[in-house]
């Protein structure tokens, strides 16, 4: 590997493959030695604490979500449309690639306290940035008095993703995404709006399928 960052990215990619399809994070740094063919000392230098592997995956996952949300925001002027499409994309990404669902375990202050300083700070920064982007979109969708929409929607989306993974849902089930959008709209107080255009969901599916195939071709 030509640089520290390239090697760390490689190790994170290997870690993600090792826990692909798992319902619980059961990967240790020692397991990564055999999987990556990189020395124990080098791996421990990259991930000083055992929980750093989990947070490394989470940081990577949240950064991908931020990138997707920012791209959608540039393309879609309607904040509700942008918000719905983003969370459809998040679910597609997990189901298509059988990614480990970090929302099963995070956020978790006890685990965060066990991580090394660098990963603790990186996770805190990217997690807060992602939440603020979501909250800004919710605020732009419009105010509804009487309840905390941020809290309700965040909890629902997290639960829906975990449930879909538990049930081994098919990533190309259009109706599943329509139901997700419908439920989010109810929680956002936007029941008077039409459910998102099926064509937009199909475009997301096509894009994520192409991206997945390209990543396979690189391997």
C-alpha positions in Angstrom: 0.0 0.0 0.0 1.4 3.4 -1.0 -0.1 5.4 1.9 -1.6 5.1 5.3 -5.0 6.3 4.1 -5.1 3.8 1.2 -4.3 0.9 3.6 -6.9 2.0 6.1 -9.5 2.3 3.3 -8.6 -1.2 2.2 -8.9 -2.6 5.7 -12.3 -0.9 6.2 -13.4 -2.4 2.9 -12.3 -5.9 4.0 -14.0 -5.4 7.4 -17.2 -4.5 5.6 -17.1 -7.7 3.6 -16.4 -9.8 6.6 -19.6 -8.6 8.4 -21.7 -8.5 5.2 -25.1 -10.1 5.9 -24.4 -10.3 9.7 -27.0 -9.2 12.1 -24.5 -8.5 14.8 -21.0 -7.0 14.7 -18.8 -10.0 15.5 -15.5 -8.9 13.9 -12.3 -8.5 15.9 -9.0 -6.9 14.9 -7.4 -10.4 15.1 -9.9 -11.7 12.5 -8.9 -8.9 10.1 -5.3 -10.1 10.1 -6.2 -13.3 8.2 -8.8 -11.7 6.0 -6.5 -8.9 4.9 -3.1 -10.6 5.0 -1.8 -7.6 6.8 0.3 -7.9 9.9 -1.3 -7.7 13.4 0.9 -4.8 14.4 -0.1 -2.7 11.4 -3.8 -3.4 11.9 -3.5 -2.5 15.6 -1.8 0.7 14.6 -4.7 1.7 12.4 -7.3 0.6 14.9 -5.9 1.1 18.4 -9.2 0.0 20.1 -11.3 -3.0 19.4 -14.4 -0.9 18.8 -12.6 1.2 16.3 -13.4 -1.3 13.5 -17.1 -0.7 14.1 -16.7 3.1 14.1 -14.6 3.0 11.0 -17.4 1.3 9.1 -19.9 3.7 10.6 -17.8 6.7 9.6 -17.5 5.4 6.0 -21.3 4.7 5.9 -22.3 8.1 7.2 -19.9 9.8 4.7 -21.5 8.0 1.9 -25.0 9.0 3.1 -23.8 12.7 3.3 -22.5 12.5 -0.2 -25.8 11.0 -1.5 -27.9 13.6 0.4 -25.9 16.5 -1.0 -26.1 15.1 -4.6 -29.9 14.7 -4.3 -30.2 18.2 -2.8 -28.5 19.6 -5.9 -30.9 17.8 -8.2 -34.2 18.1 -6.4 -35.5 21.5 -5.3 -38.4 20.0 -3.3 -37.0 19.2 0.2 -39.6 16.5 0.8 -38.7 14.7 -2.4 -35.1 15.0 -1.6 -35.6 13.6 1.9 -37.7 10.7 0.7 -35.4 9.7 -2.1 -32.4 9.8 0.2 -33.9 7.4 2.7 -35.0 5.1 -0.1 -31.4 5.1 -1.3 -30.1 4.3 2.2 -32.4 1.2 2.3 -31.4 0.2 -1.2 -27.7 0.5 -0.4 -28.0 -1.9 2.5 -30.3 -4.5 0.9 -28.4 -4.5 -2.4 -25.0 -5.0 -0.9 -26.1 -6.8 2.3 -24.2 -4.3 4.3 -24.0 -4.5 8.0 -26.6 -2.2 9.5 -24.6 0.1 11.8 -27.9 1.5 13.1 -28.3 -1.8 15.0 -25.5 -0.7 17.4 -25.1 3.1 16.9 -25.3 5.7 18.3 -24.2 4.1 21.6 -22.3 6.3 24.2 -20.9 3.2 26.0 -19.3 1.9 22.8 -18.1 5.4 21.8 -16.3 5.7 25.2 -14.4 2.5 24.4 -13.1 3.8 21.1 -9.8 5.6 20.5 -9.8 9.4 20.5 -9.4 9.8 16.7 -12.3 7.5 15.8 -14.5 8.9 18.5 -14.0 12.4 17.1 -14.4 11.4 13.5 -17.6 9.5 14.2 -19.0 12.3 16.3 -18.3 14.9 13.6 -19.7 12.9 10.7 -22.8 11.7 12.7 -23.6 15.3 13.7 -23.1 16.6 10.2 -25.4 13.9 8.8 -28.1 14.7 11.4 -27.9 18.4 10.8 -28.4 17.9 7.0 -31.4 15.8 7.7 -32.8 18.3 10.3 -32.3 21.1 7.9 -34.4 19.3 5.2 -37.1 18.5 7.7 -37.3 22.2 8.7 -37.6 23.2 5.1 -40.4 20.8 4.5 -42.5 22.8 6.9 -43.4 23.2 10.5 -46.1 21.1 12.2 -47.0 22.0 15.7 -47.5 19.5 18.5 -44.7 17.0 18.2 -41.0 16.6 17.5 -40.8 15.5 13.9 -37.1 15.1 13.9 -37.2 12.6 16.7 -40.2 10.7 15.3 -38.9 10.4 11.8 -35.3 9.5 12.8 -36.6 6.7 15.1 -38.9 5.4 12.4 -36.3 5.3 9.6 -33.8 3.5 11.8 -36.4 0.9 12.8 -37.6 0.4 9.2 -34.1 -0.2 8.0 -33.3 -2.7 10.7 -36.7 -4.5 10.2 -36.2 -4.7 6.4 -32.7 -6.2 7.0 -34.1 -8.7 9.5 -36.8 -9.8 7.1 -34.3 -10.1 4.2 -36.4 -7.8 2.0 -35.6 -7.7 -1.7 -33.8 -4.5 -2.7 -35.9 -4.0 -5.9 -39.3 -4.1 -4.2 -40.8 -0.9 -5.3 -43.8 -1.2 -3.1 -41.5 -1.4 0.0 -40.0 2.0 -0.9 -43.5 3.5 -1.5 -44.6 2.3 1.9 -41.5 3.8 3.5 -42.2 7.1 1.8 -45.8 7.0 2.8 -45.0 6.4 6.5 -42.4 9.1 6.5 -44.8 11.6 5.0 -47.4 10.8 7.7 -44.8 11.4 10.4 -43.8 14.7 8.8 -47.3 15.9 8.7 -47.4 15.8 4.9 -50.2 13.3 4.4 -51.9 15.8 1.9 -48.9 15.4 -0.5 -48.8 12.7 -3.2 -46.5 9.7 -2.6 -43.3 10.0 -4.5 -43.2 9.3 -8.2 -42.4 5.6 -8.9 -40.1 6.6 -11.8 -37.8 8.4 -9.4 -37.5 5.3 -7.2 -36.8 3.2 -10.3 -34.0 5.7 -11.3 -32.5 5.3 -7.9 -32.6 1.5 -8.2 -30.9 1.7 -11.6 -28.2 4.0 -10.3 -27.4 1.9 -7.3 -27.4 -1.3 -9.3 -24.9 0.2 -11.8 -22.7 1.5 -8.9 -22.7 -2.0 -7.3 -21.8 -3.7 -10.6 -18.9 -1.2 -11.1 -17.5 -2.0 -7.7 -17.7 -5.7 -8.4 -15.8 -5.2 -11.7 -13.0 -3.5 -9.8 -12.5 -6.5 -7.5 
